[in-house]
């Protein structure tokens, strides 16, 4: 077989092996994190700091994203529904769309852009400056001290952020519906409440917890695997955001499939 034919096959084989190897390293890393979550020592102060950094400081960007998304969704649904004389469905579709899909997914992507990059840059810089080696020298497990608080904080914070985003997104739809689309405020809220079920909200919150864990895990993993120097930290930051975003979208489909069939 000629070299021109074997080179693409060899390149494909290397890419496949690299992909499988990367997935294996991520799974092993996730297993290490899970094994440390319930084992002492526990770093409560570090957990509180991460709850503040990941949860509270992400609230503004998630709220603004949800507000404008809810408003735009109401306009688009009204425009499409008008073709079938189904404008009355705007409140219910906005509410269901926000709590089941757009709230968790957009919230997760915004937190990924903000938090995964920050975590990867912070931990990558610590690796470059040998602070992680210093923790090991002081008999402090870096995974236990650096990774576990961030993963736990993100997993706990994201459902709260999603819930707030859902409320503000529905409010954005209500504002547009009552001020631009001539909906009656009382009937809009009544239709929202009537057609929204508990599991609609619950499924979105479950997605939020999963997305939070993905964001923190990818940020920590790529930070820990960062190369030396500023270029290595920059590459780790980019990889963390890209991996988080792709995994959030993939996990969203997988969870939607599970919820759909259950």
GIZIBEL-V54366 format. One record per residue. N is the residue number from 1. RES is the residue in one letter. OMEGA is omega in radians with two decimals (none if undefined). BURIAL is 1 if it has 24 or more other ideal C-beta (glycine too) atoms within 12 Angstrom, else 0. D_LAST is the distance of its C-alpha to the last C-alpha in whole Angstrom. Layout:
# GIZIBEL-V54366
N&RES&OMEGA&BURIAL&D_LAST, N&RES&OMEGA&BURIAL&D_LAST
This chain:
# GIZIBEL-V54366
1&X&-3.05&0&51, 2&X&-3.14&0&52, 3&X&-3.13&0&51, 4&X&3.13&0&50, 5&X&-3.07&0&47, 6&X&-3.11&0&46, 7&X&3.10&0&46, 8&X&3.11&0&43, 9&X&3.12&0&41, 10&X&3.11&0&42, 11&X&3.10&0&41, 12&X&3.11&0&38, 13&X&3.12&0&38, 14&X&3.12&0&39, 15&X&3.13&0&36, 16&X&3.13&0&33, 17&X&3.09&0&35, 18&X&3.12&0&35, 19&X&3.13&0&31, 20&X&3.11&0&30, 21&X&3.11&0&33, 22&X&3.10&0&32, 23&X&3.11&0&28, 24&X&3.13&0&29, 25&X&3.11&0&31, 26&X&3.14&1&28, 27&X&3.11&0&26, 28&X&3.11&0&29, 29&X&3.10&1&30, 30&X&3.09&1&27, 31&X&3.09&0&27, 32&X&-3.14&1&30, 33&X&-3.13&1&29, 34&X&-3.12&0&26, 35&X&-3.11&0&29, 36&X&-3.01&1&31, 37&X&-3.04&1&29, 38&X&-3.13&0&30, 39&X&3.09&0&33, 40&X&0.04&0&36, 41&X&3.12&0&38, 42&X&-3.10&0&36, 43&X&-3.06&1&38, 44&X&-3.12&0&37, 45&X&3.11&0&39, 46&X&3.10&1&38, 47&X&3.12&1&34, 48&X&3.10&0&36, 49&X&-3.12&0&37, 50&X&3.04&1&34, 51&X&3.10&1&32, 52&X&-3.06&0&35, 53&X&-3.07&1&35, 54&X&-3.05&1&32, 55&X&-3.03&1&30, 56&X&-3.07&0&33, 57&X&3.05&0&35, 58&X&-3.01&1&32, 59&X&-3.07&1&32, 60&X&-3.08&0&34, 61&X&3.10&1&33, 62&X&-3.13&1&29, 63&X&3.14&1&30, 64&X&3.10&0&33, 65&X&-3.12&1&30, 66&X&-3.11&1&28, 67&X&-3.11&1&30, 68&X&3.10&1&32, 69&X&3.11&1&28, 70&X&3.11&1&27, 71&X&3.13&1&31, 72&X&3.13&1&31, 73&X&3.12&1&27, 74&X&3.12&1&29, 75&X&-3.10&1&32, 76&X&-3.14&0&30, 77&X&3.10&1&27, 78&X&-3.13&1&31, 79&X&3.13&0&33, 80&X&-3.12&0&30, 81&X&-3.14&0&29, 82&X&3.13&0&33, 83&X&-3.10&0&33, 84&X&-3.09&0&31, 85&X&-3.11&0&32, 86&X&-3.12&0&29, 87&X&-3.11&1&30, 88&X&-3.09&1&29, 89&X&-3.09&1&25, 90&X&-3.09&1&27, 91&X&-3.09&1&26, 92&X&-3.12&1&22, 93&X&3.07&1&21, 94&X&-3.11&1&23, 95&X&-3.11&1&21, 96&X&3.12&1&18, 97&X&3.14&1&19, 98&X&-2.99&1&20, 99&X&-3.09&1&18, 100&X&-3.01&1&15, 101&X&-2.95&1&17, 102&X&3.13&1&21, 103&X&3.13&1&21, 104&X&-3.03&1&19, 105&X&-3.14&1&20, 106&X&3.06&1&24, 107&X&3.12&1&24, 108&X&3.14&1&23, 109&X&3.11&1&26, 110&X&3.09&1&29, 111&X&3.08&1&28, 112&X&3.14&1&28, 113&X&-3.08&1&31, 114&X&-2.95&1&33, 115&X&-3.11&1&32, 116&X&3.12&1&31, 117&X&-3.13&1&35, 118&X&-3.13&1&36, 119&X&-3.12&1&35, 120&X&3.13&1&36, 121&X&-3.11&1&39, 122&X&-3.11&1&40, 123&X&3.08&1&39, 124&X&3.09&1&41, 125&X&3.09&1&44, 126&X&3.11&1&44, 127&X&-3.13&1&44, 128&X&-3.13&1&47, 129&X&3.05&0&49, 130&X&3.07&0&48, 131&X&3.09&0&47, 132&X&3.06&1&44, 133&X&3.11&0&47, 134&X&3.09&0&48, 135&X&3.12&1&45, 136&X&3.10&0&45, 137&X&3.13&0&49, 138&X&3.10&0&49, 139&X&3.06&0&46, 140&X&-3.13&0&43, 141&X&-3.11&0&40, 142&X&3.12&1&39, 143&X&-3.12&1&35, 144&X&-3.03&1&35, 145&X&-3.03&1&38, 146&X&-2.98&1&36, 147&X&-3.04&1&33, 148&X&3.12&1&31, 149&X&-3.13&1&32, 150&X&3.14&1&31, 151&X&3.14&1&28, 152&X&-3.13&1&27, 153&X&3.14&1&29, 154&X&3.13&1&26, 155&X&3.12&1&23, 156&X&-3.04&1&24, 157&X&-3.01&1&26, 158&X&3.09&1&23, 159&X&3.10&1&21, 160&X&3.11&1&24, 161&X&3.11&1&25, 162&X&3.13&1&22, 163&X&3.10&1&22, 164&X&3.11&1&26, 165&X&3.10&1&25, 166&X&-3.11&1&23, 167&X&-3.11&1&26, 168&X&3.08&1&28, 169&X&3.08&1&27, 170&X&3.09&1&26, 171&X&3.07&1&30, 172&X&3.06&1&31, 173&X&3.11&1&29, 174&X&3.13&1&31, 175&X&3.13&1&34, 176&X&-3.12&1&34, 177&X&-3.08&1&33, 178&X&-3.10&0&36, 179&X&-3.09&0&39, 180&X&-3.00&0&38, 181&X&3.04&1&36, 182&X&3.01&0&38, 183&X&2.99&1&35, 184&X&-3.06&0&36, 185&X&-3.10&0&35, 186&X&-3.13&0&34, 187&X&3.10&0&32, 188&X&-3.13&1&30, 189&X&3.13&1&29, 190&X&3.12&0&28, 191&X&3.08&1&26, 192&X&-3.08&1&24, 193&X&-3.06&0&23, 194&X&-3.02&0&22, 195&X&-3.14&0&20, 196&X&-3.13&1&18, 197&X&-3.10&0&15, 198&X&-3.09&0&15, 199&X&3.04&0&11, 200&X&3.13&1&13, 201&X&-3.09&1&15, 202&X&3.14&0&13, 203&X&3.10&1&11, 204&X&3.13&1&15, 205&X&3.07&1&16, 206&X&3.07&1&14, 207&X&-3.14&1&15, 208&X&3.12&1&19, 209&X&3.13&1&19, 210&X&3.14&1&18, 211&X&3.10&1&20, 212&X&3.11&1&23, 213&X&3.13&1&23, 214&X&-3.11&1&23, 215&X&-3.10&1&26, 216&X&-3.11&1&28, 217&X&3.14&1&27, 218&X&3.09&1&29, 219&X&-3.13&1&31, 220&X&-3.11&1&33, 221&X&-3.11&1&32, 222&X&3.03&1&34, 223&X&3.12&1&37, 224&X&-3.12&1&37, 225&X&-3.08&1&38, 226&X&3.04&1&40, 227&X&-3.11&0&43, 228&X&3.06&0&47, 229&X&-3.11&0&48, 230&X&-3.14&0&47, 231&X&3.11&0&46, 232&X&3.11&1&44, 233&X&3.11&1&42, 234&X&3.12&0&42, 235&X&3.12&1&40, 236&X&3.12&1&38, 237&X&3.12&1&37, 238&X&-3.12&1&36, 239&X&-3.13&1&34, 240&X&-3.12&1&32, 241&X&-3.13&1&31, 242&X&-3.12&0&30, 243&X&3.12&1&28, 244&X&-3.10&1&26, 245&X&-3.13&1&26, 246&X&-3.13&0&24, 247&X&3.08&1&22, 248&X&3.14&1&21, 249&X&3.11&1&20, 250&X&3.13&0&19, 251&X&3.11&1&16, 252&X&3.11&1&15, 253&X&-3.11&0&14, 254&X&3.14&0&12, 255&X&3.10&1&10, 256&X&3.09&0&10, 257&X&3.12&0&9, 258&X&-3.12&0&6, 259&X&-3.10&0&5, 260&X&-3.08&0&6, 261&X&-3.09&0&4, 262&X&none&0&0
